[in-house]
Amino acid sequence: MSSNKGTAILAVLLVLVLAALLFFNRSRAFDERVTLRKTDKIPYGSYVLFESLNDLFPKSTITINNAPAVELTTDSFKPKALIIVSKYYLTTEEDLKDLLHFAEQGNDVFISAASWDADCTTLLDMTISGNSYIDLSLNYSTYDSGKVYLSHPAFTADTFEYPGKMYSTTIVYYDSACAQPLGYDAKMSCNFIRLNVGKGNLFVHTQPFCFTNYFLLYRNNIQYAEQVFSMLNQQYSEVIWDEYYLTKHNQNYSDNDSSPFRILMQIPSFRYAIYVLLLMMALYALLSAKRVQRIIPILEKPKNESLDYVNTIGKLYYEKKDNLNLARKMAIYFLEHVRQRFRLVTSDLNDDLVQRLTVRSGMDQSKINFLILFARQLKTKEEVTDTELHLFHEKLEEFYHQSK
């Protein structure tokens, strides 16, 4: 009994010490919320960018928009710019068409978002891959994906980086006939393009973290924003900062940011009370484990449901006879496998890539040449026959199983 009583007292003291540490050190905690709001001065807000708009566009009036694209007004004699910086650009096809109509009238639209609606990217004839976080602060000394570049000749010598968060989102395909690449990440994967739309332009950017307070205030990174927005027309009568897609329109896609529990967790006293409660429950479970020990059941090996999902999606496309779309997705997965497995840059599907992949994979060069050539032809092909699709699939399976 005395032993159990002493253990209980020690556990209570431990809880009190940890609770005190939490309360006394809470002011030092790094605020990792990603809001991208113009009023937020936290690391991942966009206060610095918004306040810099007057300097970036000295001849323009800065306004705020909280309405969908259909309500944007145009004036052929007074061009405007719409700036959207958000984690998500998840909208309807009709709304995107309204936005493109706004650009066609001689206006520019700049969108920086990591997650894009599939119907929108299809309408824009481009493919965007990945939207997960990379926290560079965990291993900043060896991880260089926080670097970004601009391809404009005047800016190619500049490199921008910072030790914060970054999305892994890149533009893996776009129509080069009407699009121009403007920026890349450390792996030379495209993350910034300009699409010619009528008399105006649509700028697509996939790294909204590059416009956060943390990024822009790190070293000389403010020059990145200056260089990016210098590519836009500097004679706008009005520059519109959009709040519609950041707040109202994306509430259904924002991981339940407005849930009651999430709101309560923003209150420091409530949040630390929850932490203490969880810690006490964990201690109680540890202390009671000595008395009650259930039989540990035998767990079966988890089933690889992701493979079943891939097969199901593949069959769906195949049954619809959408061979071209299926072949392009197979090519995207193949190129991603080459980048991850063999650490090769796949932005240019040329003979140099064929030779490098041949050496690293250990396969016959003719087989590698067929895969790279077919993946490159898919960008311009209008259709893919069943025979071509079956042959491409066989060659890919052979590559996956035989490459070293």
Secondary structure as GFF3:
##gff-version 3
##sequence-region A 1 404
A	DSSP	alpha_helix	2	25	.	.	.	ID=ss1
A	DSSP	three_ten_helix	26	28	.	.	.	ID=ss2
A	DSSP	alpha_helix	47	56	.	.	.	ID=ss3
A	DSSP	beta_strand	61	65	.	.	.	ID=ss4
A	DSSP	three_ten_helix	69	71	.	.	.	ID=ss5
A	DSSP	beta_strand	80	85	.	.	.	ID=ss6
A	DSSP	beta_strand	88	89	.	.	.	ID=ss7
A	DSSP	alpha_helix	93	104	.	.	.	ID=ss8
A	DSSP	beta_strand	108	112	.	.	.	ID=ss9
A	DSSP	beta_strand	115	116	.	.	.	ID=ss10
A	DSSP	alpha_helix	118	123	.	.	.	ID=ss11
A	DSSP	beta_strand	126	129	.	.	.	ID=ss12
A	DSSP	beta_strand	133	135	.	.	.	ID=ss13
A	DSSP	three_ten_helix	136	138	.	.	.	ID=ss14
A	DSSP	beta_strand	148	150	.	.	.	ID=ss15
A	DSSP	beta_strand	165	167	.	.	.	ID=ss16
A	DSSP	beta_strand	170	174	.	.	.	ID=ss17
A	DSSP	beta_strand	179	185	.	.	.	ID=ss18
A	DSSP	beta_strand	190	197	.	.	.	ID=ss19
A	DSSP	beta_strand	200	205	.	.	.	ID=ss20
A	DSSP	three_ten_helix	208	211	.	.	.	ID=ss21
A	DSSP	alpha_helix	213	216	.	.	.	ID=ss22
A	DSSP	alpha_helix	222	230	.	.	.	ID=ss23
A	DSSP	beta_strand	238	242	.	.	.	ID=ss24
A	DSSP	pi_helix	244	248	.	.	.	ID=ss25
A	DSSP	three_ten_helix	251	253	.	.	.	ID=ss26
A	DSSP	alpha_helix	260	264	.	.	.	ID=ss27
A	DSSP	alpha_helix	268	288	.	.	.	ID=ss28
A	DSSP	alpha_helix	305	319	.	.	.	ID=ss29
A	DSSP	alpha_helix	323	342	.	.	.	ID=ss30
A	DSSP	alpha_helix	351	361	.	.	.	ID=ss31
A	DSSP	alpha_helix	365	377	.	.	.	ID=ss32
A	DSSP	alpha_helix	386	402	.	.	.	ID=ss33
###
